[in-house]
Amino acid sequence: MISATNPNLQTERELLLTRALRNADPEAEVSIDHETGQLSISTVLGEGEVMELLAGLGVDAAPIPAAHGEGGNCCGGCGG
């Protein structure tokens, strides 16, 4: 998880992460929840590839399964 108190810093980190991911997946989307610091990534890359890329950028992250169903933050990927 990434957390920062400076919203501009988070925006800069979002841009850095998005650029890095888009080198491997041009359609990748990155967002950081400005209150919790939670990083969300939508990509066709595998989990291992994303974790390796994040580690290379100095981001200490752990995958969290996307929530599906009512009240969850559906990623829309499975159509469920």
N, C-alpha and C positions, 0 to 999 in steps of 0.2 A: 504494500500500500504506500502511496505517496501522500505526504501531508505537508502543507506549508501555510503560513498565515498571510503571506503576501499574494493577493489575487493575480498580480502581474507575473509573479514567479510561476504560478500554476499555469497561466496562459503560455508562458515561454516554454515550460516543460511539456505542455500539450503539443505545442508546435514541434519541439525537438523529437518527441516520441512519434508523432504522426509522420514526420519526414523520414525517420528511420524505418518505421514499419512500411511506409509506402515505397521504399526502395525495393522491398521484397514483395509487397502486395499493393499495387497502385490504388486499390479501392478501400484500403484499410481506414477505419474510423477510430479515433481515440477521444475519450472525454475523461475529465477528472471532476468528480463531485467536489465543489469548492467548499462544502461544509465538512465532509468526512475525509476528503483526500482520496477516496476510492477511485481507482483507475479502471475504466471500462474500455475494452478493445473489441472491435468487430473486424474479423479478418478471415480469409480462407487459409491462412497459415495454421499449421498444427501447433498444439499447446507447447511442445518441446521447442519448436522454432521461436515462438514468441518469448518463452522463458529465457532462452539463450540470448536473444536480441536484447531483452530488458536487462539481463545480467551484464551484458557488454556495455550498456549505458549506465551501469551503476545503480539500477533500480532493484531493490529487494522486494520481490513480489511473490505471491502464492496464488495459484488459480482458485477461483470460487465459481462453482457451477452457476450458470444463468438460471434465474428464477422464472418459472413458467406458471401460467394460470392466473386466476383472479388475485388481485392484490400484488402480483409479482411484476418485476420489470422484464417483461418478455422481450427476448432479443429478436423474435420473429423468424429465426432460422429454421426451426423444425416444423412450423406450421401448426403446432399443437396448442 
